[in-house]
Amino acid sequence: MKTKQLTLASAALAMSLVLSVPFVDGQVAVAADGDLQRVQLVIKKLRDSLSGMKELDELEKSGMPKREVDVMRRALQEKINQLQSQALQDIRAL
C-alpha cells in the first residue's frame, strides 16, 4: 500500500509542476485546462478508492468473512491500479 501512496504523491507532484508552467497561447491554456480537470477528477477518484480500502479493513474487523472482503479488496485494487495508470498517462499528456 505504501508504494501506491508514493505513486499518488508523485502524480500530485507532477501535477503541481504542470500547474507552475506559464502558458503562452490562450488556446493552449484552454485545452490544458480541460486536460487538467480530467487529471483532477482521476486523482479525486483515486483518493476515494484508497479510502475505500480502509473501509474494507473496517468491514473485516466488524465480522464480514475474510474471503468476501478479499474479493472486494482485489476488485478495488484493480480499480486503483487502473486509475493510477490513467492519472500518470494524463499527466504525461499535459
C-alpha positions in Angstrom: 0.0 0.0 0.0 2.9 2.3 0.7 4.0 2.1 -3.0 0.5 3.1 -4.1 0.7 6.2 -1.8 4.1 7.1 -3.2 2.8 6.8 -6.7 -0.1 9.1 -5.8 2.3 11.5 -4.3 4.5 11.5 -7.4 1.4 12.1 -9.5 0.4 15.0 -7.3 3.9 16.5 -7.6 3.9 16.1 -11.3 0.5 17.9 -11.5 1.8 20.8 -9.4 4.8 21.1 -11.7 2.5 21.3 -14.7 0.4 24.0 -13.0 3.5 26.1 -12.5 4.3 26.3 -16.2 3.1 29.6 -17.8 1.1 29.4 -20.9 1.9 31.5 -24.0 -1.1 30.8 -26.2 -4.7 31.2 -24.9 -5.9 28.2 -26.9 -3.2 26.0 -25.3 -4.3 27.2 -21.9 -8.0 26.3 -22.6 -7.0 22.9 -23.9 -4.7 22.3 -20.9 -7.5 23.4 -18.5 -9.7 20.7 -19.8 -6.9 18.1 -19.5 -6.1 19.4 -16.1 -9.7 19.0 -15.0 -9.6 15.4 -16.2 -6.4 14.8 -14.2 -8.0 16.3 -11.1 -11.1 14.1 -11.5 -9.0 10.9 -11.9 -6.9 11.9 -8.8 -10.1 12.5 -6.8 -11.5 9.1 -7.8 -8.1 7.6 -6.8 -8.3 9.2 -3.4 -11.8 7.9 -2.9 -10.8 4.4 -3.9 -7.8 4.5 -1.5 -10.2 5.5 1.3 -12.4 2.5 0.3 -9.5 0.2 1.2 -9.7 1.5 4.8 -13.4 0.8 4.8 -12.8 -2.8 3.7 -10.5 -3.2 6.7 -13.3 -1.9 8.9 -15.7 -4.4 7.4 -13.4 -7.2 8.1 -12.9 -6.1 11.7 -16.7 -5.9 12.1 -17.1 -9.5 11.3 -17.5 -9.8 7.5 -15.9 -13.1 6.2 -12.3 -12.6 5.1 -13.0 -14.4 1.8 -15.7 -11.8 0.9 -13.5 -8.9 1.9 -10.6 -10.3 -0.1 -12.7 -10.5 -3.2 -13.8 -6.9 -2.8 -10.2 -5.8 -1.9 -8.9 -7.4 -5.2 -11.5 -5.7 -7.2 -10.8 -2.3 -5.6 -7.0 -2.8 -6.0 -7.6 -3.4 -9.8 -9.6 -0.2 -9.9 -6.8 1.7 -8.1 -4.2 0.3 -10.4 -6.3 1.4 -13.4 -6.8 4.9 -12.0 -3.1 5.3 -11.2 -2.2 4.4 -14.8 -4.8 6.7 -16.1 -3.6 9.6 -13.9 0.0 9.1 -14.9 -0.9 8.9 -18.6 -3.0 12.1 -18.4 -0.2 13.9 -16.5 2.3 12.9 -19.1 0.0 14.1 -21.9 -0.1 17.6 -20.3 
